[in-house]
Amino acid sequence: MKLIDTPLTVGGRTLRNRVVFQPMEGCDGTREGAPDELTERRYLRFAEGGAGLIWFEATAVVSEGRANPRQMYLHEGTVGAFRALLDQVREKAVGTCGFAPLIVAQLTHSGRFSKPDGVPAPLVAYRNPLWEKGKEEQPYVVVNDEYCASLPEKFARAALLAEEAGFDGVDVKCCHGYLVNEFLSAKERPGKYGGSLENRTRLYFDCIDAAKEAVGDRLLVTTRLNGCDGFPYPYGFGVNEANEIDLAETKIILNELKNRGIELVDLTIGNPYLIPHVNRPWKFGPEDGSVSMKRIHDVTKELKAAAPELKFVMSGLTYPGASALDEANDALEAGAADLAGFGRMTFAYPAFYRDWRETGGLSPKKVCLACGKCSELMRAGTVAGCPVRDSEVYLPYYKEYVNR
Ligand SMILES: Cc1cc2nc3c(=O)[nH]c(=O)nc-3n(C[C@H](O)[C@H](O)[C@H](O)COP(=O)(O)O)c2cc1C
């Protein structure tokens, strides 16, 4: 048996295997933030995939922090719809694979990328000319300390709602430049949320503590964390003055997470907006996708070695296509991480893992091509999916919104 097929226990819960379906926004919820028809379709396809863990997509904790008008938003008015979806997902998974995966809700505030009504309404930790180049006209609001202090309670409330909805865990999202993550690099922000590492991590840890206090051990509290942002100094997190990746602060954070009772970290790097190839190794980036994959691998491996007691999910594993699962298994065998996370592959080929287990390989005709079209759909402000492999549903959207 391959390592990727073996169980793993984390936070007292046992995953049936080490395959994780990473959070993948479909931008297809209702205006109120509940799962809609396409959301249901996506997750029912995921349910048949046989993964040990489905990491549910970015779900807003406040309305002003939604990244688009159809982003998931967990509140009293939508919790019932989440519950109904999760019940269906579990039923489908048990029927198809004989077990239900663990399901984690990713709780987020989109910060700089907030667009609750479809137009940019950025709420930022600090003004950053690197980000804002060409977007100077946007109505930036630097969130004040009072606003920051109000957020942990919002994450706690969302964690309680996630429990009511039937999620097994909650992720306090701290990656890809969204609000909580942006604070990690707020070196020049004055006051209690900027400057020292203690201040820059205050919002993050307060949100984690609040979520943990709210749900105790009833839910697995976890986090998707950027090991480094991939921006040149002085912007971003995890970079030194020589513009090299420097994980010293990330290691301190991991130690703190451990002290706070966190056992599982979904490790990612980079930024999907400015440097998408770092985050999503792809065909048409400024470097070969295998170089981008190696960066993610090396960062994750270094962090796993620094915090071996934590369980790590590795990201960015879709790019090799037909050999993706073999390469992911190799990474686990090499001790670089404990779990293998797949993003774009789940859109293109949700049954990829089941097929691989059953037949020993992946169909080259079904695998993700790392062509970036799912991201293009998202950027165009419509629903996201795979217009190549799931063309019946998503090609019409691609033709209407991207390839006009
Ligand atoms: C269309 C799209 C939506 C995504 N949505 C999320 C999300 O909701 N939360 C998140 O943390 N990452 C999100 N990601 C990033 C993926 O989880 C993953 O890290 C990335 O695609 C790289 O992994 P891969 O090579 O397996 O695709 C998204 C990526 C894409 C392409």
PDBQT file of the ligand as one rigid body, heavy atoms in Angstrom, charges set to zero:
ROOT
HETATM    1  C1  LIG A 501     -10.439  28.758  -9.238  1.00  0.00    +0.000 C 
HETATM    2  C2  LIG A 501      -9.641  28.642  -7.963  1.00  0.00    +0.000 A 
HETATM    3  C3  LIG A 501     -10.250  28.881  -6.732  1.00  0.00    +0.000 A 
HETATM    4  C4  LIG A 501      -9.518  28.779  -5.552  1.00  0.00    +0.000 A 
HETATM    5  N1  LIG A 501     -10.131  29.006  -4.354  1.00  0.00    +0.000 NA
HETATM    6  C5  LIG A 501      -9.423  28.925  -3.195  1.00  0.00    +0.000 A 
HETATM    7  C6  LIG A 501     -10.063  29.113  -1.936  1.00  0.00    +0.000 A 
HETATM    8  O1  LIG A 501     -11.278  29.296  -1.817  1.00  0.00    +0.000 OA
HETATM    9  N2  LIG A 501      -9.251  29.085  -0.841  1.00  0.00    +0.000 N 
HETATM   10  C7  LIG A 501      -7.927  28.831  -0.893  1.00  0.00    +0.000 A 
HETATM   11  O2  LIG A 501      -7.254  28.818   0.134  1.00  0.00    +0.000 OA
HETATM   12  N3  LIG A 501      -7.321  28.594  -2.075  1.00  0.00    +0.000 NA
HETATM   13  C8  LIG A 501      -8.045  28.616  -3.222  1.00  0.00    +0.000 A 
HETATM   14  N4  LIG A 501      -7.434  28.325  -4.405  1.00  0.00    +0.000 N 
HETATM   15  C9  LIG A 501      -6.044  27.806  -4.405  1.00  0.00    +0.000 C 
HETATM   16  C10 LIG A 501      -6.061  26.259  -4.377  1.00  0.00    +0.000 C 
HETATM   17  O3  LIG A 501      -6.599  25.772  -3.184  1.00  0.00    +0.000 OA
HETATM   18  C11 LIG A 501      -4.648  25.663  -4.570  1.00  0.00    +0.000 C 
HETATM   19  O4  LIG A 501      -3.814  26.073  -3.531  1.00  0.00    +0.000 OA
HETATM   20  C12 LIG A 501      -4.011  26.066  -5.894  1.00  0.00    +0.000 C 
HETATM   21  O5  LIG A 501      -4.914  25.851  -6.956  1.00  0.00    +0.000 OA
HETATM   22  C13 LIG A 501      -2.718  25.279  -6.160  1.00  0.00    +0.000 C 
HETATM   23  O6  LIG A 501      -2.948  23.903  -6.082  1.00  0.00    +0.000 OA
HETATM   24  P1  LIG A 501      -3.124  22.969  -7.389  1.00  0.00    +0.000 P 
HETATM   25  O7  LIG A 501      -1.821  23.013  -8.107  1.00  0.00    +0.000 OA
HETATM   26  O8  LIG A 501      -3.444  21.620  -6.851  1.00  0.00    +0.000 OA
HETATM   27  O9  LIG A 501      -4.243  23.548  -8.183  1.00  0.00    +0.000 OA
HETATM   28  C14 LIG A 501      -8.151  28.434  -5.589  1.00  0.00    +0.000 A 
HETATM   29  C15 LIG A 501      -7.545  28.184  -6.837  1.00  0.00    +0.000 A 
HETATM   30  C16 LIG A 501      -8.267  28.272  -8.002  1.00  0.00    +0.000 A 
HETATM   31  C17 LIG A 501      -7.588  27.972  -9.306  1.00  0.00    +0.000 C 
ENDROOT
TORSDOF 0
